[in-house]
Amino acid sequence: MDRVATSLRQQSPVDPDKYKGIGKGFALTLKEDGARGLAKGWAPTFIGYSMQGLCKFGFYEMFKIFYSDLLGEENTYLWRTSLYLAASASAEFFADIALAPMEACKVRIQTQPGYANNLRQCAPKMYAEEGVWAFYKGVVPLWMRQIPYTMMKFACFERTVELLYKHVVPKPRADCTKSEQLVVTFTAGYIAGVFCAIVSHPADSVVSVLNKESGSTATQVLKKLGPRGVWKGLVARIIMIGTLTALQWFIYDSVKVYFRLPRPPPPEMPESLKKKLGLTE
């Protein structure tokens, strides 16, 4: 999932003098492009982030099991935050390779008026002008944006769920109804989303400009934006990413509930480790 056209225009420095706020960006988009302008670039957004989401969540579960087997039960518990970070970073690396072509098309459609109206026009035109590189020239800054974002998204979510059940929810997870568990999932997802937005915003700004300006490099864009420019639109991004991240986790967990897929409870210290630490009699 990603932003609609007006959100991208406002939150990133594509045209900072023109799109100075959420309200103004929304009004200008409606005035210039009509209601259709709000959903401009929906096809590459939907396809790209669907592919990325499938890879991200799927590979995360796979890498979490893989790294856990390497560490062993006791070290998995002791180093669980590092495990979440490593598994999510590994998953996002491959997910972004799937996302990059659609992200490049989406940004080109949304930020270059008249270049192309839809994915069918944009992709062949980009390929004809710049070759395959046109779709992957933004993959490195995409990794810069998405890998820290995803590491924060998964690690913060996992630890927030753990803390909520430990300090906020008045009863064990096993005694909570499925609806109550999903409320915890949504809350933890929103909290994680806020941190995600902060961590990934500078790189997101660079990616947006890079995909618009065909001859620029990430270093040139960083120099052009400066320290303040890369943080422009952060509030809008926090609101958007917080909500989207919460919905993503809610939907993901709801699917698991519906299909009765495994939903492991928050981690607990293994009995063998409790004995080593003298925590059991």
Residue pairs with C-beta under 8 A, 6 or more apart in sequence:
1 45
1 49
1 53
1 244
1 247
1 248
2 8
2 45
2 48
2 49
2 106
2 244
3 11
3 240
4 38
4 39
4 40
4 42
5 29
5 33
5 37
5 38
5 39
5 40
5 41
5 110
6 19
6 22
6 25
6 26
6 28
6 29
6 37
6 38
7 22
7 25
7 236
7 240
8 14
8 107
8 110
8 111
8 208
9 15
9 18
9 19
9 25
9 28
9 29
9 110
9 111
10 19
10 20
10 21
10 22
10 24
10 25
10 26
10 233
10 236
11 204
11 232
11 233
11 234
11 236
11 237
11 240
12 204
12 205
12 208
12 209
12 232
12 233
13 205
13 208
13 209
13 225
13 229
13 230
13 232
13 233
14 111
14 208
14 209
14 212
15 111
16 229
16 232
18 28
19 25
19 28
22 236
26 38
29 37
29 38
30 37
30 38
33 40
40 109
40 110
41 105
41 106
41 107
41 109
41 110
43 118
43 119
44 102
44 103
44 105
44 106
44 109
44 119
44 122
45 102
45 106
47 102
47 119
48 98
48 99
48 101
48 102
48 103
48 105
48 106
49 99
49 102
51 95
51 98
51 99
51 102
52 95
52 96
52 98
52 99
53 95
53 248
55 91
55 94
55 95
55 98
56 88
56 91
56 92
56 95
56 150
57 91
57 252
58 91
59 90
59 91
59 94
59 95
60 87
60 88
60 91
60 154
62 91
63 86
63 87
63 88
63 90
63 91
64 83
64 84
64 87
66 87
67 83
67 86
67 87
68 76
68 83
71 79
71 83
73 270
73 272
74 270
74 272
74 273
74 276
76 83
76 267
77 267
77 268
77 269
77 270
77 273
78 273
80 158
80 267
81 155
81 158
81 159
84 151
84 154
84 155
84 158
84 159
85 151
85 154
85 155
87 154
88 150
88 151
88 153
88 154
88 155
89 147
89 150
89 151
91 150
92 143
92 146
92 147
92 149
92 150
92 151
93 143
93 147
95 146
95 150
96 139
96 142
96 143
96 146
96 147
97 139
99 142
99 146
100 135
100 136
100 138
100 139
100 142
101 123
101 135
101 136
102 119
103 138
103 142
103 207
103 211
104 126
104 134
104 135
104 136
104 137
104 138
104 211
105 116
105 119
105 122
105 123
105 126
105 135
107 138
107 207
107 208
107 211
107 212
108 115
108 116
108 122
108 126
108 211
108 212
109 115
109 116
109 117
109 118
109 119
109 122
111 208
111 211
111 212
112 212
115 122
115 125
116 122
116 125
123 135
126 134
126 135
127 134
127 135
129 214
130 137
130 214
134 214
137 210
138 207
138 210
138 211
140 218
141 203
141 206
141 207
141 210
141 218
142 203
142 207
144 203
144 206
144 218
145 200
145 203
145 204
145 206
145 207
146 200
146 203
148 199
148 200
148 203
149 196
149 199
149 200
150 196
151 199
152 192
152 195
152 196
152 199
152 200
153 192
153 193
153 196
153 245
154 192
156 191
156 192
156 195
156 196
157 188
157 189
157 191
157 192
157 245
157 249
160 187
160 188
160 191
160 192
161 184
161 185
161 188
161 266
162 266
162 267
164 184
164 187
164 188
165 172
165 173
165 184
165 266
166 266
169 176
169 180
169 184
173 181
173 184
173 265
173 266
174 265
176 184
178 257
181 253
181 257
181 263
182 250
182 253
182 254
182 257
185 249
185 250
185 253
186 246
186 247
186 249
186 250
187 246
188 249
189 245
189 246
189 247
189 248
189 249
189 250
190 242
190 243
190 245
190 246
192 245
192 249
193 238
193 241
193 242
193 243
193 244
193 245
193 246
194 238
194 241
194 242
196 241
196 245
197 234
197 237
197 238
197 240
197 241
197 242
198 234
198 238
200 241
201 230
201 231
201 233
201 234
201 237
202 230
202 231
204 237
205 225
205 229
205 230
205 231
205 232
205 233
206 218
206 221
206 222
206 225
206 230
209 216
209 221
209 224
209 225
210 216
210 217
210 218
210 221
213 221
216 224
222 230
253 263
255 261
256 262
256 263
257 263
269 279
271 280
274 280
